[in-house]
Amino acid sequence: MIAVFTRAQGAVRLLEPAAVMAVAMPPDAARAASPAEDFVQNNVQQGLNILNGGGSKEQKREEFRNFLLKQTDLKRIADYTLGPVKNAASPADLAAFENAFREYAFAVYESEFTKYSGQTLKVTGSIQRKPGDYLVSTVLVDPNKSNDRDPIRVDFRILGTPGHFTVADIIVLGLDLAITEQDDFSAFLAQNNNSVKALTEELKKRADNVRAGGDLSGK
């Protein structure tokens, strides 16, 4: 989830400063949507619909988890946030960290996307950064407001080919979770003898804190 999403502003943010390079085309421009844009429009809206739909909180949480597992490359994001320490971690410690990060991402994405309850996603444009690597720009629109002057911008980095796309990055309001988390994790590791086990336990605490309604810092 990525989110991704900053702590102070309460926004989720997930991988690569290239997000600032995104150029959104005018919403009313006559053009054919790309396969990457179609993927975002259809699949991300599905995630919003899960959280906005009926059913118990537990049912929606389980559906949303399955949705994220299917549509996002959480292992790739986890390894990115761990940085160079990943290369020195044992396979067992790395697997435990990836599992803890996945639970943390579930909590973060659910928390952040729930804030936009009732809103719909509108694709505004995209750029192809290189073959198989796209940045799709969208805005969240409140259907109950006839003139939403400040829609929330969300960019999605999409990797793959039609029929095999995954979300590798989510940038909300221009802010990116993976970069922020990598910096935060690096600082934590520096203070804890580069212990991946210690970071894994910290992530478990942060996930519990987010689910309880706290912020992403785990404090």
Order of alpha helices (4+ residues) and beta strands (2+ residues): beta-alpha-alpha-alpha-alpha-beta-beta-beta-beta-beta-alpha-alpha
